[in-house]
Amino acid sequence: MAEPNKKSEMLYRRVGNSGLHVSVISLGGWLTYGGHVDEEGTMKCMKQAYDLGVNFFDTAESYAAGNSEIVMGQAIKKFKWKRNDLVISTKINFGTAHGDLEINNCGLSRKHIIEGTLASLKRLELDYVDIIYAHRPDRLTPMEEVVRAFNYVINKGLAFYWGTSMWSADEIAEATGVAKSLGLIGPIVEQPLYNMIDRQKVEGEYQRVLSRCGVGLTVFSPLKGGILTGKYNEAVAEPPKDSRIAVSQDKYTSSVRKVYGSEVWNAEIQKVAKLKPIADRLGCKLSALALAWCLKNEHVSSVITGASRPEQVVENVESLKVLPKLTPEILAEIDEVLGNKPQLDQARFG
C-alpha cells in the first residue's frame, strides 16, 4: 500500500480508491499556520516537513479566521515549491469570519461551497486545491445540493477531489449513493478524529462504509492534543507551563483545559502511562508509538500532525521507523492496555 521515497524515509499512500498519493505524515494548519505558532516558526516547520518528504499540507477556511490559509500560501511562494509536487487541502463550512452576517457564510449550501472555495483560493494565492473537504455535515442542506456543488467546484478546476470531515457513516454512504445515481463524483476521503483513545468511529462505525465506498482516511489529533506524548503523565495538579494545554487559547484546547484533572482525564492518563513501557521496549518515544499505531490501520492514508518547532516535525517523521516493530503481538498488547477496541456488530459485520 505504501510506496517509499528514494530521497528520504517518507512513505506515500493512495487516498481511498483515487490515484492521488499523499505522504503518510502530513502537516496540519489548525495549530501551525496562523495558530499559536508565529509566522517564522510556521515557515520553519513547513520547510522542515517538505525537506523530509512531506507533500500533504492541510488547512481550513476557519483556522485562525483564514490566517492559516494565508500563511500556507506565503510559505509556498517563499520557498518556490512546485505546485505539482504538493497536495494542498482546505475545508469549507465555517466561514463566518469572512462576512458581516453569519447566514450563508457557513454551512454547505451551493452558495457557500462555491464562494467559500473561491475565497480560500484567494487567501492561499493558488489556482486550485487538490482536496476540498466538507468540514462537518450540514443537515439543513439537501445532500444532492452538496454533491452537485462540490462537483461544480471540481468541474471548474478549483479542486481535484472532494471529501468529508467528521461525517457519520450513513452520511458518507448517502453522499456516495447520491453521486453514483447522478453520475457524479463522490467523496474519496474522510477526515476524522482518530488516535489510541478515540477509536470507536473509525474502527467501529466506519468499517463497512470505508470498503464499500472506497473512502480513505486522513486523520487528525493522532496525539490527542499532546496527551499521547506522555508529557502530562506526572502533571497531576496543573498542566506543564510550556504545554499546549497551558498556553493555547484555541477552542479545542480550552475545552480540554476544563476537564484537566477530572476522573475521565485521569483514567486516560493512567492508560497512557501504561503504554510507556511498551514504547521503551521498542526504543521509541510514546508519541512515535502513537503515530505509528494510527498508520497500522490500512484505511489511514495520512496522519495529520501539528508542530510548533522543526524538531517536532523531525520526531513525527521518525515515527515511521516504528511501523515495522508493531507486530500483531505488540498490537494485541496495546489493545489489552487500552481496553477500548471496538466490538463490531456481528449482525452487520459478521
ROMILUM-960453 format. One record per residue: x, y, z of N, C-alpha, C in turn; residue number from 1. Coordinates in steps of 0.02 Angstrom, whole numbers. Example, Ala and Ser with C-alpha at 12.3 -4.5 7.8 and 13.67 -1.06 7.14 Angstrom:
    n_x    n_y    n_z   ca_x   ca_y   ca_z    c_x    c_y    c_z voti
    660   -284    390    615   -225    390    660   -165    390    1
    642   -112    354    684    -53    357    645      2    394    2
***
This chain:
    n_x    n_y    n_z   ca_x   ca_y   ca_z    c_x    c_y    c_z voti
     42    -61      0      0      0      0     43     63      0    1
     97     62     40    140    121     45    198    116     -3    2
    217    172    -31    273    174    -78    329    217    -49    3
    391    192    -45    447    230    -17    471    284    -64    4
    496    338    -35    526    393    -73    601    381    -74    5
    631    379   -132    703    365   -137    745    418   -103    6
    720    479    -96    759    534    -68    754    538      8    7
    709    500     38    700    504    111    668    441    136    8
    651    442    200    618    385    231    542    391    227    9
    518    443    194    446    454    190    412    399    150   10
    351    384    170    308    337    134    247    373    108   11
    220    348     54    161    379     23    106    327     14   12
     44    348     23    -12    303     14    -65    335    -31   13
   -102    294    -66   -158    318   -105   -214    341    -59   14
   -251    391    -81   -308    415    -43   -371    379    -68   15
   -396    333    -27   -454    294    -46   -442    257   -111   16
   -493    257   -154   -487    224   -219   -463    270   -274   17
   -438    329   -255   -412    376   -306   -341    358   -324   18
   -313    394   -372   -243    385   -391   -198    435   -357   19
   -226    476   -312   -187    528   -277   -146    497   -221   20
    -82    515   -218    -37    491   -165    -19    548   -118   21
    -22    533    -53     -2    583     -3     49    551     45   22
     90    594     74    137    570    125     98    546    185   23
    121    491    215     84    462    272     87    508    333   24
    138    550    337    141    603    387    128    668    350   25
     79    706    373     63    770    342     64    824    396   26
     62    887    374     64    943    421     -1    982    416   27
    -33    990    474    -98   1024    476    -93   1096    498   28
   -141   1135    477   -141   1207    490   -180   1230    549   29
   -211   1184    587   -251   1204    644   -208   1242    695   30
   -149   1214    709   -104   1246    757    -48   1283    723   31
    -21   1254    669     42   1278    642     35   1343    603   32
     -8   1344    553    -12   1403    510    -61   1454    540   33
    -36   1509    566    -79   1561    590   -112   1545    656   34
    -93   1491    689   -121   1474    753    -80   1506    809   35
    -60   1465    861    -21   1495    914     54   1494    898   36
     72   1471    838    141   1473    815    150   1534    771   37
    203   1573    783    213   1634    743    232   1617    671   38
    231   1668    628    242   1656    557    310   1626    542   39
    362   1651    576    429   1625    565    433   1551    584   40
    403   1534    642    403   1465    664    365   1420    616   41
    310   1446    590    271   1408    541    312   1393    479   42
    346   1444    453    387   1436    393    441   1382    404   43
    472   1383    462    524   1334    477    496   1263    480   44
    436   1257    510    405   1191    515    386   1164    446   45
    358   1208    404    339   1187    337    400   1167    296   46
    454   1206    302    515   1191    265    544   1124    287   47
    545   1114    353    571   1051    379    530    992    354   48
    464   1000    355    419    947    332    432    931    258   49
    435    982    217    446    972    145    513    938    133   50
    564    959    169    631    930    160    632    856    179   51
    586    835    222    583    765    244    535    724    201   52
    509    754    148    467    716    102    392    725    112   53
    372    768    160    301    781    169    275    820    108   54
    223    794     76    195    830     19    124    853     31   55
     95    834     88     25    848    102     18    899    159   56
    -14    955    143    -24   1009    192    -99   1025    195   57
   -126   1025    255   -198   1032    264   -215   1096    303   58
   -269   1129    283   -292   1189    318   -368   1193    313   59
   -396   1251    331   -469   1261    328   -485   1335    328   60
   -542   1353    301   -562   1423    299   -571   1452    369   61
   -585   1409    418   -598   1432    486   -536   1437    529   62
   -481   1404    510   -421   1403    552   -392   1473    558   63
   -387   1497    620   -360   1564    634   -394   1616    590   64
   -460   1608    581   -500   1656    543   -472   1669    473   65
   -444   1617    442   -417   1624    375   -343   1635    371   66
   -312   1654    427   -239   1666    426   -199   1603    412   67
   -227   1546    430   -193   1483    415   -182   1475    340   68
   -233   1489    302   -227   1484    229   -179   1536    202   69
   -181   1596    229   -136   1650    206    -63   1631    217   70
    -47   1607    277     22   1590    292     46   1531    251   71
      1   1482    241     20   1425    199     37   1448    129   72
     -4   1490    101      9   1516     34     74   1555     30   73
     88   1594     82    150   1632     84    211   1586     86   74
    206   1532    123    262   1484    127    275   1452     59   75
    223   1433     25    231   1401    -41    266   1449    -89   76
    248   1513    -86    281   1562   -129    352   1575   -108   77
    363   1581    -43    430   1597    -17    481   1544    -37   78
    463   1481    -30    510   1427    -44    510   1405   -117   79
    466   1436   -156    462   1423   -228    453   1349   -243   80
    409   1317   -204    395   1247   -216    352   1239   -278   81
    364   1186   -315    324   1172   -375    255   1148   -353   82
    204   1179   -381    135   1163   -361    120   1089   -372   83
    146   1060   -426    131    990   -441    165    941   -393   84
    211    966   -351    242    923   -301    202    922   -236   85
    151    964   -230    114    972   -168     43    945   -173   86
     18    922   -117    -53    907   -109    -80    953    -55   87
   -121   1000    -76   -148   1051    -30   -223   1038    -21   88
   -245   1039     42   -317   1032     54   -341   1087    100   89
   -404   1106     91   -436   1153    137   -507   1128    149   90
   -541   1159    197   -607   1134    217   -657   1192    220   91
   -718   1177    199   -771   1227    194   -829   1209    240   92
   -852   1257    278   -915   1253    317   -920   1313    364   93
   -864   1330    397   -866   1382    448   -830   1445    424   94
   -863   1483    381   -832   1543    353   -858   1607    382   95
   -883   1605    443   -915   1664    473   -867   1722    483   96
   -802   1709    487   -753   1762    497   -745   1805    435   97
   -771   1782    379   -759   1816    316   -819   1856    290   98
   -869   1865    332   -928   1904    312   -956   1943    370   99
  -1001   1989    357  -1032   2028    410  -1091   1991    441  100
  -1121   1945    403  -1177   1906    427  -1158   1832    429  101
  -1179   1798    481  -1164   1726    486  -1202   1687    433  102
  -1263   1707    420  -1305   1671    373  -1272   1668    304  103
  -1270   1610    274  -1241   1596    208  -1165   1598    206  104
  -1133   1618    261  -1060   1615    265  -1037   1552    301  105
  -1084   1510    316  -1068   1445    346  -1115   1393    316  106
  -1102   1330    330  -1144   1278    303  -1119   1253    235  107
  -1158   1209    205  -1138   1177    142  -1189   1190     87  108
  -1217   1251     86  -1259   1270     30  -1216   1276    -32  109
  -1247   1272    -90  -1210   1282   -152  -1175   1350   -151  110
  -1210   1400   -125  -1182   1468   -121  -1117   1469    -81  111
  -1119   1440    -20  -1059   1445     21  -1003   1398     -2  112
  -1020   1340    -27   -967   1295    -52   -928   1329   -108  113
   -962   1360   -154   -928   1392   -211   -894   1456   -190  114
   -929   1500   -155   -899   1563   -133   -843   1551    -83  115
   -853   1503    -38   -802   1487     12   -739   1459    -20  116
   -747   1417    -70   -689   1389   -106   -650   1444   -141  117
   -685   1489   -175   -652   1544   -210   -615   1589   -160  118
   -645   1602   -102   -613   1644    -52   -551   1610    -23  119
   -555   1544    -12   -497   1507     13   -440   1510    -36  120
   -455   1500    -99   -403   1502   -151   -370   1571   -154  121
   -409   1623   -143   -381   1691   -143   -333   1700    -86  122
   -352   1674    -26   -307   1680     31   -244   1638     22  123
   -252   1580     -8   -195   1535    -21   -152   1559    -79  124
   -179   1603   -120   -146   1626   -181   -131   1568   -227  125
   -180   1523   -233   -175   1464   -276   -232   1463   -326  126
   -221   1428   -381   -274   1421   -431   -322   1364   -413  127
   -297   1316   -373   -338   1259   -355   -310   1226   -292  128
   -351   1187   -259   -328   1142   -206   -337   1071   -232  129
   -300   1025   -203   -306    956   -225   -368    923   -195  130
   -381    937   -132   -440    910    -98   -478    966    -64  131
   -543    968    -73   -586   1014    -36   -633    972      7  132
   -632    985     73   -673    946    119   -736    983    140  133
   -789    945    152   -849    971    186   -834    965    261  134
   -820   1022    292   -795   1025    361   -854   1018    410  135
   -872    957    426   -931    938    465   -992    936    418  136
  -1041    895    434  -1101    890    392  -1146    951    402  137
  -1189    963    354  -1240   1015    359  -1307    981    347  138
  -1343    966    400  -1405    927    394  -1464    969    374  139
  -1454   1034    362  -1507   1077    338  -1506   1084    262  140
  -1452   1062    231  -1445   1067    158  -1455    998    127  141
  -1497    992     75  -1507    927     42  -1441    899     17  142
  -1433    833     24  -1370    802      3  -1357    811    -71  143
  -1409    811   -112  -1398    820   -184  -1367    889   -198  144
  -1388    940   -161  -1360   1006   -171  -1286   1007   -153  145
  -1268    973    -98  -1198    969    -76  -1156    934   -129  146
  -1179    877   -152  -1142    837   -201  -1134    876   -266  147
  -1188    908   -290  -1184    946   -352  -1137   1005   -345  148
  -1137   1038   -287  -1094   1097   -278  -1020   1077   -279  149
  -1002   1023   -245   -932   1001   -246   -911    978   -316  150
   -957    949   -352   -941    929   -421   -932    991   -465  151
   -970   1043   -453   -960   1106   -489   -890   1133   -477  152
   -869   1132   -413   -802   1156   -395   -748   1115   -432  153
   -759   1050   -435   -711   1007   -470   -712   1020   -545  154
   -771   1025   -574   -778   1036   -646   -747   1103   -668  155
   -747   1152   -624   -718   1217   -639   -642   1219   -627  156
   -614   1162   -605   -542   1159   -594   -519   1192   -530  157
   -565   1204   -483   -547   1236   -420   -522   1185   -369  158
   -538   1122   -380   -515   1067   -338   -515   1004   -381  159
   -475    955   -362   -472    892   -399   -516    838   -369  160
   -522    839   -302   -561    789   -267   -599    824   -210  161
   -650    789   -185   -683    816   -125   -691    761    -73  162
   -696    783    -11   -702    736     44   -746    763     99  163
   -749    726    153   -790    745    211   -747    747    274  164
   -772    780    325   -736    781    389   -786    775    446  165
   -778    723    486   -821    710    544   -894    698    523  166
   -903    666    466   -970    644    445   -983    575    475  167
  -1046    558    480  -1065    490    502  -1057    443    443  168
  -1055    379    458  -1051    328    405  -1111    332    360  169
  -1169    344    389  -1230    348    348  -1228    408    301  170
  -1200    464    324  -1196    524    281  -1146    513    224  171
  -1091    480    239  -1042    466    186  -1073    419    134  172
  -1108    368    158  -1141    321    113  -1195    356     71  173
  -1231    402    102  -1283    439     66  -1252    482     11  174
  -1199    518     27  -1165    560    -23  -1139    518    -81  175
  -1110    461    -64  -1084    416   -116  -1141    390   -160  176
  -1196    372   -129  -1253    347   -166  -1285    399   -211  177
  -1291    461   -185  -1319    515   -225  -1275    529   -285  178
  -1210    532   -273  -1163    545   -328  -1168    491   -381  179
  -1170    429   -360  -1174    373   -407  -1238    376   -448  180
  -1293    392   -416  -1358    393   -451  -1361    450   -502  181
  -1322    503   -490  -1322    561   -535  -1264    559   -585  182
  -1223    507   -581  -1165    503   -625  -1113    555   -608  183
  -1108    572   -542  -1061    624   -520  -1006    593   -477  184
   -959    635   -456   -902    614   -416   -920    616   -342  185
   -909    560   -308   -922    557   -236   -860    573   -196  186
   -866    577   -130   -808    591    -87   -758    534    -89  187
   -694    550    -89   -642    498    -90   -609    490    -22  188
   -623    536     25   -586    536     88   -629    566    143  189
   -618    540    203   -649    567    264   -592    587    311  190
   -602    644    345   -552    667    393   -582    665    463  191
   -570    610    500   -598    601    566   -547    610    622  192
   -573    616    682   -531    613    742   -513    540    751  193
   -448    526    761   -427    456    771   -361    454    807  194
   -360    417    861   -299    405    899   -311    344    945  195
   -262    328    985   -266    269   1027   -326    271   1075  196
   -346    331   1094   -401    338   1142   -468    343   1106  197
   -470    379   1050   -532    390   1013   -533    343    952  198
   -564    285    960   -561    233    908   -629    212    881  199
   -682    225    918   -747    195    902   -772    212    832  200
   -767    276    814   -794    297    749   -758    264    691  201
   -692    267    692   -652    241    636   -654    165    634  202
   -642    132    690   -636     59    690   -703     23    697  203
   -754     60    720   -820     30    728   -868     53    674  204
   -892    115    681   -943    141    636   -923    141    563  205
   -859    158    549   -838    167    479   -818    103    443  206
   -811     48    477   -780    -11    447   -813    -32    381  207
   -878    -31    379   -912    -54    318   -910     -2    263  208
   -921     61    280   -925    114    229   -859    126    195  209
   -803    117    231   -738    130    201   -724     84    142  210
   -738     20    151   -725    -27     97   -778    -24     43  211
   -841    -15     63   -895    -13     14   -892     49    -31  212
   -873    106     -1   -874    169    -39   -805    188    -65  213
   -753    150    -48   -686    166    -72   -659    230    -44  214
   -676    244     19   -655    307     51   -593    295     94  215
   -544    339     88   -484    336    130   -491    382    190  216
   -441    382    234   -443    423    293   -380    466    299  217
   -388    530    312   -333    573    333   -352    596    403  218
   -320    569    453   -345    577    522   -311    634    559  219
   -349    667    603   -321    722    642   -320    704    717  220
   -281    743    754   -271    734    826   -245    665    844  221
   -193    641    809   -166    574    824   -133    569    892  222
   -115    627    921    -84    627    988   -133    654   1040  223
   -195    663   1021   -248    687   1066   -225    749   1105  224
   -206    799   1067   -187    863   1098   -125    859   1142  225
    -83    809   1130    -21    802   1169    -26    751   1225  226
    -86    726   1239    -93    677   1293    -52    615   1280  227
    -50    594   1216    -15    532   1199     60    541   1190  228
     86    600   1207    158    610   1209    185    589   1278  229
    140    585   1327    161    569   1395    181    629   1436  230
    177    689   1406    200    749   1442    157    766   1503  231
     96    739   1505     51    755   1561     48    700   1613  232
     88    648   1604     85    591   1650    100    609   1722  233
    147    654   1732    167    672   1800    136    738   1824  234
    102    773   1779     72    838   1797      1    827   1822  235
     -6    816   1886    -71    799   1915   -113    861   1929  236
    -84    911   1962   -122    969   1983   -137   1017   1926  237
    -87   1031   1884    -97   1078   1829    -50   1060   1772  238
    -67   1079   1710    -26   1061   1652     42   1095   1654  239
     94   1065   1624    159   1097   1620    153   1166   1589  240
    192   1214   1613    185   1284   1592    198   1294   1517  241
    239   1252   1487    255   1261   1416    213   1216   1371  242
    163   1182   1400    122   1137   1360     68   1174   1322  243
     42   1142   1271    -11   1172   1231    -73   1186   1274  244
    -90   1140   1318   -150   1149   1360   -142   1210   1405  245
    -80   1226   1424    -69   1283   1468    -69   1349   1431  246
    -46   1350   1369    -35   1415   1335    -83   1429   1277  247
   -110   1378   1245   -152   1390   1186   -222   1412   1205  248
   -251   1455   1164   -318   1480   1177   -370   1455   1126  249
   -351   1408   1083   -400   1384   1034   -456   1346   1069  250
   -513   1340   1035   -573   1312   1066   -563   1241   1091  251
   -528   1200   1052   -517   1130   1072   -477   1127   1137  252
   -423   1166   1140   -381   1165   1199   -418   1192   1260  253
   -458   1242   1250   -498   1270   1305   -545   1218   1333  254
   -574   1177   1289   -620   1125   1312   -583   1071   1350  255
   -522   1055   1328   -481   1005   1362   -460   1031   1431  256
   -444   1096   1434   -422   1126   1496   -476   1120   1550  257
   -539   1122   1529   -595   1118   1576   -600   1050   1611  258
   -578    997   1576   -583    930   1605   -516    907   1634  259
   -466    950   1633   -399    931   1659   -405    912   1732  260
   -379    854   1749   -381    831   1818   -445    796   1837  261
   -493    790   1791   -556    757   1806   -546    681   1808  262
   -599    646   1827   -595    573   1830   -582    542   1761  263
   -615    570   1710   -605    545   1642   -533    559   1620  264
   -509    619   1634   -440    638   1616   -390    591   1649  265
   -398    580   1713   -350    538   1750   -351    466   1725  266
   -410    442   1705   -415    374   1679   -375    367   1614  267
   -380    419   1571   -343    418   1508   -268    422   1521  268
   -248    464   1568   -177    472   1584   -148    407   1611  269
   -187    371   1650   -164    307   1677   -151    257   1621  270
   -194    257   1571   -184    212   1513   -120    231   1475  271
   -111    297   1466    -52    321   1429     12    300   1466  272
     10    306   1532     69    288   1573     86    214   1564  273
     36    172   1555     48    100   1547     75     83   1478  274
     68    131   1430     96    120   1363    171    135   1361  275
    194    174   1410    264    196   1410    313    137   1409  276
    303     85   1450    349     28   1447    353     -5   1379  277
    297     -6   1342    297    -35   1275    341      7   1229  278
    333     73   1233    374    118   1192    448    110   1210  279
    463    105   1274    532     96   1296    562     32   1267  280
    523    -20   1268    547    -85   1243    560    -82   1168  281
    521    -41   1133    531    -34   1060    584     17   1044  282
    609     52   1095    661    102   1083    637    165   1050  283
    576    186   1068    548    246   1037    511    288   1088  284
    495    349   1069    455    393   1112    383    371   1109  285
    345    389   1160    274    372   1162    237    404   1104  286
    257    465   1085    224    499   1029    235    460    964  287
    295    433    954    309    395    894    268    331    892  288
    260    300    950    218    240    954    146    256    934  289
    121    313    959     52    332    945     40    347    871  290
     88    381    839     81    397    768     86    334    725  291
    134    291    741    142    229    703     81    184    711  292
     53    184    771     -7    143    784    -64    165    738  293
    -74    229    729   -126    254    684   -114    228    613  294
    -52    229    592    -35    210    523    -40    135    511  295
    -44     95    564    -54     23    555   -124      8    530  296
   -169     56    536   -237     48    508   -232     56    433  297
   -249      4    396   -240      5    323   -283     57    287  298
   -334     82    321   -377    132    289   -349    203    296  299
   -299    212    339   -271    278    350   -221    295    296  300
   -236    346    257   -191    369    204   -137    415    233  301
   -156    457    281   -108    504    310   -130    524    380  302
    -81    536    423    -92    561    490    -74    635    490  303
   -123    677    504   -112    749    504    -84    771    571  304
    -23    795    571     11    815    632     16    890    638  305
     28    914    698     42    984    710    113    990    738  306
    141   1049    735    209   1059    761    219   1133    776  307
    254   1148    829    272   1217    845    346   1230    833  308
    384   1176    824    456   1182    811    477   1131    759  309
    527   1146    718    551   1098    668    571   1031    698  310
    598   1033    759    618    971    792    560    923    800  311
    501    951    812    441    908    820    422    876    753  312
    433    912    699    420    884    633    465    824    621  313
    529    831    638    577    776    631    555    716    672  314
    534    728    734    512    674    778    451    638    748  315
    406    677    720    346    646    691    364    600    633  316
    409    622    591    430    581    534    469    520    557  317
    507    528    611    545    472    639    500    414    660  318
    437    430    673    390    378    696    383    322    644  319
    399    336    581    393    285    529    439    226    541  320
    493    238    578    539    183    594    508    133    642  321
    455    154    676    422    110    724    374     61    690  322
    350     80    631    299     39    596    317    -35    592  323
    378    -53    570    394   -125    564    395   -161    631  324
    402   -123    685    406   -154    752    338   -170    781  325
    285   -144    750    218   -155    777    190   -221    751  326
    213   -274    780    192   -342    762    122   -354    789  327
     89   -407    765     23   -424    793     25   -433    868  328
     80   -459    894     86   -469    966     89   -403   1003  329
    127   -355    976    132   -289   1007     65   -253   1004  330
     32   -258    948    -34   -225    940    -84   -255    989  331
    -81   -320    999   -126   -352   1047   -111   -329   1118  332
    -47   -320   1133    -28   -295   1199    -54   -224   1210  333
    -49   -183   1158    -75   -114   1162   -151   -115   1173  334
   -185   -158   1137   -258   -164   1145   -277   -184   1216  335
   -237   -228   1245   -251   -250   1313   -244   -193   1363  336
   -193   -151   1352   -182    -93   1396   -238    -43   1388  337
   -257    -29   1326   -307     22   1313   -377     -1   1333  338
   -392    -64   1319   -457    -91   1337   -516    -57   1302  339
   -504    -32   1242   -557      6   1208   -566    -14   1135  340
   -544    -74   1116   -551    -95   1047   -625   -105   1031  341
   -651    -71    980   -722    -77    964   -742   -148    947  342
   -800   -168    972   -827   -233    955   -876   -225    897  343
   -862   -256    842   -905   -249    783   -972   -284    794  344
  -1024   -254    768  -1091   -282    771  -1093   -343    724  345
  -1096   -402    752  -1093   -463    711  -1152   -469    663  346
  -1208   -437    681  -1266   -439    637  -1252   -402    573  347
  -1208   -351    578  -1192   -311    519  -1126   -332    487  348
  -1079   -353    529  -1011   -365    504   -990   -439    507  349
  -1031   -481    535  -1011   -550    546   -999   -590    483  350
***
